Amino acid sequence: MTEFQDFIDDNHIQEILDRAGHPEPARIRDIIDKACELKGLTPEEVAALLQTRDEELLGEILQAAHKIKEDIYGNRLVLFAPLYIANHCSNNCLYCGFRRDNRELQRVALTMEQIRKEVMVLEREGHKRLLMLCGEHPTRSSLEYFMEAIETAYATRTEKGGEIRRINVEIAPLQVDEYRRLKKTGIGTCVLFQETYHHETYKIMHPSGPKKDFAWRLTAMHRAQEGGISDVGIGALFGLYDYKYEVLGLLLHALQLEKDCGVGPHTISIPRLEPAFNAPAAIAPPRPVSDADFKKLVAILRMAVPYTGMILSTRENPALRSEVFAYGVSQISAGSRTNPGGYQDDSSDRFRAAQFNLGDTRTLDEVIYDISRHGHIPSFCTACYRLGRVGKDFMDLAKPGLIQKFCQTNALFTFKEYLMDYASPRVREAGEALIADTLDKSYRTKRRQMAVSRLAQIEKGARDVYI
C-alpha cells in the first residue's frame, strides 16, 4: 500500500489568499477568459476571484460559470436520493446530529428488510440512483453491514420497472483492501467530505472519535483509487471556517488526486451548515456563508474544475437551489430524508433521528416539475458506470466535449421513463414539451432519428434504454 501524506499546508493557503490582495479588474477579466477555455484554474487565479468584491466583476464571474456549465453539462441535472441506513456513531462532530454525545437522538440501524422497504418507497417515486450513508460505528455500521445493505438495495425490485441502477456511497475512511471489497458490490462513486481543510478548526470540530485523524481522512480517496474505485467525490462543509480557504482546500485536494492517482475527483459537494438536533456548531455556525458568497463560491469552483460534477443537497431552500443550478451545479438530491427509515415514516418526530434539517422538503415530482419548467432536463442516467466510462476514461471523453453527446441523450431517455411510469399529469405535460423542444433545438438528422426511435420504444414499454 502506498503511504500518502498530509498535503494541506495552512500557511501556504493563507499566503495564496493574502498575495491575491485586491486584484485589478483587468486581471480578473483575464482569469475569466482563461476559465472559459475550459482548462481549469490555478490556486492563485482562484484566490484572485475569491478576493473580488466589485459587483460588476462578480456578475461577470456568474455569467462565465453559467457558460461553462452549459458548454460541458448542457441543461441536464442528475437526480438522486440519499439513503441513511444507520445513525449510530462513535465520532463527536460538533456540527452533526449523529454525534456520539447526542444522548437524546433516537438511534437506529435498519434491518435488511427495513432497507428493502425504504428502497421500495424510493423506487415507487421514480428514483434510480442512491447515495447510501450512515454514521461511523465499529459494530452498528460495520463494512460488512454496509455491503449487505448495498446488495439488498440493488436486489430490490418494484412494479413499473422499479429498480436502483446505481448506488454511490459515503462511508468512513477505509484501508485499501477494504475499498477493494467495497468495489465488488458494484458501487459508483465513493464520496468522503473532509468537512474543513483548516487543521485547527478540524481539531476543534472533531474532539473525539476516529474522525479526529485529519490526515487519515484527507488521504482516504487516494486509498480508494488505489483499491480500484475509479470515481471518488470530495466535499467541504461550508460554515466551519472561511469559505475562501475551503474553496482553495478543495482545489488543492482535487489537484493532488490528479497528480498522485492520474485523475481528479468525479464530484465535489458544497453543503452549507444547517441546524441539526443538539449539534452546537450547526445551530450557531462559526463562519456562516451568505447567499451571495455561496453563489460566488459555486461559480468559482465551476470555473476552477470545469469537468468535475458539483452536487447540491436539499440543505438549501428551493429558491436558492433554482438559482445556483445555473452557476455550475450538475447533480442534486430530491425528496430527501436524513434519518434512517425516514422514507417510510414521515412523522414530525423524524427530526430527532436526523443528521440535519432540510431546506427543501418538496417531493421528487415537485422538484422535477420546477426544474423542467425552467428548461433543465432531469436525468436518472447510469449508463457510463455500466459501460465502463469511468475515471480517466470518462475524463478523456469529457475534456474534448464528447461525453455530452451521450449524457444529454441518455438524460432524455431516463426522463421519458419517469414521465411514463411515475410523473403526475402536470409533470408529464411539462416534460413532454421539454423533450420535444430539446429535440427541435439540439438534434439533427441521424442523431435525431435515433433519439426519436428510442423514445418511441420507451413509449411502447422498453426500459433501461441508453447509448
Buried (B, 14 or more C-beta within 10 A) or exposed (E): EEEBEEBBEBEEBBEBBEEBEEBEEEBBBBBBEBBBEBEBBBBEBBBBBBBBEEEEBBEBBBBBBBBBBEEBBBBBBBBBBBBBBBBBBBBBBBBBBBBBBBEEBBBBBBEBEBBBBBBBBBBBBBBBBBBBBBBBBEEBBEBEBBBBBBBBBBEBEEEEBBBBBBBBBBBBBBEBEBBBBBBEBEBBBBBBBBBBBBBEBBEBBBBEBBBBBBEBBBBBBBBBBBBEBBBBBBBBBBBBBBBBBBBBBBBBBBBBBBEBBEBBBBBBBBBBBBBBBBBEBBBEBBBEBEBEBBBBBBBBBBBBBBBBBBBBBBBBEBEBBBBBBBBBBBBBBBBBBBBBBBBEBEEEEBBBBBBBBBBBEBEBBBBBBBBBBEEBBBBBBBBBBBEEBBBEBBBEBBBEEEBBEBBBBBBBBBBBBBBBBBBBEEBBBBBBEBBEEBBEEBBEEEBEEEBEEBBEBBEEEBBBBBB
